[in-house]
């Protein structure tokens, strides 16, 4: 929550949360076409967003973790444009958007805070997509891992180890790569001593070498 609020304002901000909602692994939080009426702050767990292509395939568009907000896609048209699925048992705080708007008009620091949240999400996703558009397969995997571990580290997790909550199929869809190409990229990084991989547990041994594969220097 934004800093600089007085005690009364903090109590008012607590009113934003309508309820906490548990979402089991594999369950959908909302789907494309659903009416937009709330934002969801992820309290625990991991989610993926995806859309359905014209030929019926699933295109993964992002991964979200505890401490992040989902549902921003529905603000413009008042209708969600993607599907959100829990990758593990999760819990979200439901924040009705009309409450957010009402309280934001009264507490300007809260309004700025939500603007920053929206801006941060747009910048992050656009930045990753920009890099992916001009990179080869190994570089794409490196960008994906660096982006993920940085976001986790901001939330108090390790800066060199992570558990991949998503499947290799999800990763290949998100990066626009064939599944076997993702596998080869991981194997090459393992062989070069950049990564250690045990199932879904990934340890970055040489962050400098991983970074050297990307434009994120």
MIDO-184510 format. One line per 5 residues: number of its first residue (from 1); their letters; for each residue x, y, z of C-alpha. Coordinates in Angstrom, 3 decimals, always signed. Layout:
REM residues N
NUM	a	X Y Z; ...
***
This chain:
REM residues 217
1	xxxxx	+0.000 +0.000 +0.000; +1.142 +3.592 -0.554; +3.320 +5.216 +2.064; +2.424 +8.450 +3.796; -1.141 +7.595 +4.756
6	xxxxx	-2.432 +8.638 +8.151; -4.150 +6.161 +10.480; -7.648 +7.060 +9.303; -6.659 +6.692 +5.629; -5.060 +3.302 +6.290
11	xxxxx	-8.327 +2.120 +7.850; -10.183 +3.351 +4.772; -7.784 +1.519 +2.472; -8.556 -1.710 +4.340; -12.121 -1.280 +3.101
16	xxxxx	-10.929 -1.914 -0.468; -10.773 -5.660 +0.051; -14.221 -7.174 -0.328; -13.091 -10.723 +0.425; -10.306 -13.234 +0.064
21	xxxxx	-10.841 -15.897 -2.551; -9.073 -19.259 -2.689; -8.329 -20.586 -6.173; -7.276 -24.213 -6.519; -4.572 -25.280 -8.938
26	xxxxx	-6.012 -25.476 -12.441; -9.057 -23.366 -11.621; -9.922 -20.250 -13.613; -10.138 -16.955 -11.727; -11.851 -15.229 -14.655
31	xxxxx	-12.021 -15.743 -18.379; -12.240 -13.733 -21.558; -15.664 -12.158 -21.948; -16.429 -12.023 -18.223; -17.735 -8.696 -16.943
36	xxxxx	-15.041 -6.629 -15.251; -15.887 -5.429 -11.751; -12.790 -5.954 -9.603; -9.018 -6.130 -9.452; -7.318 -9.055 -7.743
41	xxxxx	-4.230 -8.714 -5.564; -2.408 -12.037 -5.446; -1.775 -12.930 -1.816; -0.264 -16.368 -2.380; +0.341 -18.534 -5.416
46	xxxxx	+1.126 -18.220 -9.099; -1.112 -17.581 -12.117; -0.859 -17.562 -15.889; -2.829 -15.459 -18.357; -3.688 -16.807 -21.786
51	xxxxx	-5.896 -16.132 -24.778; -7.385 -18.463 -27.371; -6.158 -18.030 -30.927; -8.425 -18.232 -33.977; -7.416 -21.830 -34.598
56	xxxxx	-8.263 -22.819 -31.021; -4.760 -22.897 -29.592; -3.860 -21.474 -26.196; -1.393 -18.565 -26.274; +0.164 -17.801 -22.897
61	xxxxx	+0.536 -14.041 -22.439; +2.063 -13.771 -18.971; +2.758 -15.147 -15.503; +1.777 -13.399 -12.275; +2.932 -14.010 -8.707
66	xxxxx	+2.180 -13.026 -5.115; +2.405 -9.265 -4.630; +1.129 -8.456 -8.121; -2.301 -7.316 -9.318; -4.343 -8.966 -12.050
71	xxxxx	-7.519 -7.881 -13.797; -6.216 -4.641 -15.292; -7.121 -5.906 -18.774; -10.802 -5.285 -18.121; -10.676 -1.606 -17.199
76	xxxxx	-10.981 -0.146 -20.716; -13.924 -2.163 -22.065; -15.371 -3.284 -18.713; -14.883 -6.832 -19.957; -11.952 -9.178 -19.438
81	xxxxx	-9.925 -9.996 -22.537; -7.902 -12.954 -21.260; -8.211 -16.086 -19.147; -6.456 -16.375 -15.760; -5.630 -19.829 -14.383
86	xxxxx	-3.955 -20.768 -11.099; -0.714 -22.709 -11.554; -0.838 -23.764 -7.901; -3.247 -23.381 -4.990; -3.556 -19.632 -4.536
91	xxxxx	-5.408 -16.890 -2.700; -6.358 -13.450 -3.966; -7.819 -10.329 -2.379; -10.855 -9.132 -4.324; -10.962 -5.343 -4.661
96	xxxxx	-14.191 -4.044 -6.295; -13.217 -1.404 -8.830; -16.000 +0.982 -7.865; -14.566 +1.047 -4.320; -11.106 +1.735 -5.695
101	xxxxx	-12.407 +4.643 -7.775; -14.425 +6.090 -4.902; -11.587 +5.893 -2.399; -9.005 +7.134 -4.921; -10.975 +10.346 -5.337
106	xxxxx	-10.695 +10.941 -1.598; -7.092 +9.783 -1.100; -4.870 +11.124 -3.868; -1.839 +9.064 -2.807; -3.915 +5.921 -3.357
111	xxxxx	-4.852 +7.084 -6.833; -1.179 +7.669 -7.687; -0.331 +4.250 -6.299; -2.778 +2.460 -8.598; -1.552 +4.498 -11.558
116	xxxxx	+1.975 +3.307 -10.756; +0.795 -0.298 -10.552; -0.836 -0.063 -13.979; +2.157 +1.705 -15.496; +4.592 -0.830 -14.049
121	xxxxx	+2.662 -3.765 -15.518; +2.466 -2.137 -18.944; +6.169 -1.246 -18.980; +7.228 -4.711 -17.776; +5.175 -6.652 -20.302
126	xxxxx	+6.001 -4.342 -23.207; +9.682 -4.451 -22.303; +9.811 -8.231 -22.287; +7.866 -8.499 -25.549; +10.201 -5.980 -27.203
131	xxxxx	+13.240 -8.039 -26.276; +11.650 -11.337 -27.308; +10.765 -10.029 -30.738; +14.397 -9.672 -31.802; +16.080 -12.565 -29.960
136	xxxxx	+17.036 -16.109 -30.778; +15.799 -19.060 -28.721; +18.612 -19.080 -26.148; +18.347 -15.335 -25.608; +14.579 -15.611 -25.108
141	xxxxx	+14.948 -18.241 -22.395; +17.638 -16.117 -20.708; +15.373 -13.023 -20.697; +12.525 -15.097 -19.303; +14.634 -16.460 -16.428
146	xxxxx	+16.209 -13.097 -15.568; +12.837 -11.337 -15.568; +11.313 -14.034 -13.359; +14.116 -14.212 -10.817; +14.252 -10.406 -10.518
151	xxxxx	+10.547 -10.220 -9.760; +10.860 -13.013 -7.199; +13.891 -11.363 -5.587; +11.905 -8.136 -5.094; +9.539 -10.223 -2.996
156	xxxxx	+12.257 -11.611 -0.752; +13.166 -14.774 -2.638; +16.581 -15.898 -3.842; +18.306 -13.952 -6.598; +19.795 -17.120 -8.079
161	xxxxx	+17.291 -19.954 -7.513; +13.671 -20.445 -8.441; +10.975 -23.064 -8.822; +9.238 -22.930 -12.186; +5.527 -23.075 -11.406
166	xxxxx	+4.665 -23.198 -15.086; +5.162 -26.155 -17.443; +7.650 -26.241 -20.307; +4.626 -26.101 -22.616; +3.535 -22.843 -20.973
171	xxxxx	+7.039 -21.414 -21.307; +7.273 -22.356 -24.991; +3.876 -20.777 -25.679; +4.828 -17.572 -23.864; +8.181 -17.293 -25.643
176	xxxxx	+6.776 -18.216 -29.045; +9.040 -21.261 -29.357; +8.646 -24.968 -30.037; +8.717 -27.167 -26.946; +11.790 -29.073 -28.096
181	xxxxx	+13.607 -25.780 -28.769; +13.020 -24.693 -25.173; +14.424 -28.034 -24.017; +17.539 -27.646 -26.187; +18.112 -24.118 -24.869
186	xxxxx	+18.012 -25.324 -21.264; +20.337 -28.235 -22.067; +22.854 -25.921 -23.737; +22.903 -23.576 -20.733; +23.391 -26.564 -18.438
191	xxxxx	+26.253 -27.858 -20.568; +27.895 -24.408 -20.529; +27.713 -24.269 -16.739; +25.219 -21.398 -16.678; +22.350 -23.300 -15.060
196	xxxxx	+21.654 -26.297 -12.873; +18.220 -27.794 -13.465; +16.539 -30.499 -11.423; +12.950 -30.942 -12.526; +11.359 -27.522 -12.048
201	xxxxx	+14.084 -26.286 -9.718; +16.477 -23.945 -11.528; +19.707 -22.596 -10.075; +21.570 -19.843 -11.878; +25.260 -20.646 -11.485
206	xxxxx	+26.671 -17.890 -13.676; +24.397 -14.834 -13.768; +26.935 -12.825 -15.776; +26.984 -15.450 -18.518; +23.182 -15.610 -18.513
211	xxxxx	+22.967 -11.831 -18.749; +25.534 -11.805 -21.551; +23.036 -13.793 -23.622; +20.596 -10.904 -23.513; +20.370 -7.183 -24.031
216	xx	+19.620 -6.710 -20.318; +23.184 -5.659 -19.450
***
